[in-house]
Amino acid sequence: MRKLRASKWFLAISCFVLLLTTCSFANHVVGPAPPATSLSLGTTFRSYRAPFSVNAAAWSPDGKRIASVGDDVRIWQAS
């Protein structure tokens, strides 16, 4: 009986630790948008070809860099 109780406690604590380690406690703060340009919406200013697909992209808070994520992570100068 005692071994069964100890194994249940071990399982409960293991699940709790797993939950804590997989949760993200980071605050996701969205930075200001980059400065507006004279380009109209939908206009392609410059295009780059990448060897892999891009799954997501984000501006840096100061608007000077763009991070793209796909099979790798790349940091681009926006200016």
CORDASUL-V569322 format. One record per residue. N is the residue number from 1. OMEGA is omega in whole degrees, 0 to 359 (none if undefined). Layout:
n:N omega:OMEGA
n:N omega:OMEGA
This chain:
n:1 omega:182
n:2 omega:179
n:3 omega:179
n:4 omega:179
n:5 omega:179
n:6 omega:180
n:7 omega:176
n:8 omega:177
n:9 omega:179
n:10 omega:179
n:11 omega:180
n:12 omega:180
n:13 omega:178
n:14 omega:178
n:15 omega:179
n:16 omega:179
n:17 omega:178
n:18 omega:178
n:19 omega:180
n:20 omega:183
n:21 omega:180
n:22 omega:179
n:23 omega:177
n:24 omega:179
n:25 omega:182
n:26 omega:175
n:27 omega:179
n:28 omega:182
n:29 omega:178
n:30 omega:181
n:31 omega:179
n:32 omega:178
n:33 omega:177
n:34 omega:182
n:35 omega:181
n:36 omega:177
n:37 omega:180
n:38 omega:179
n:39 omega:177
n:40 omega:180
n:41 omega:179
n:42 omega:179
n:43 omega:177
n:44 omega:180
n:45 omega:180
n:46 omega:182
n:47 omega:177
n:48 omega:175
n:49 omega:179
n:50 omega:180
n:51 omega:181
n:52 omega:179
n:53 omega:177
n:54 omega:181
n:55 omega:181
n:56 omega:176
n:57 omega:181
n:58 omega:175
n:59 omega:172
n:60 omega:181
n:61 omega:180
n:62 omega:176
n:63 omega:184
n:64 omega:184
n:65 omega:174
n:66 omega:176
n:67 omega:176
n:68 omega:183
n:69 omega:176
n:70 omega:172
n:71 omega:176
n:72 omega:178
n:73 omega:178
n:74 omega:177
n:75 omega:183
n:76 omega:171
n:77 omega:183
n:78 omega:182
n:79 omega:none
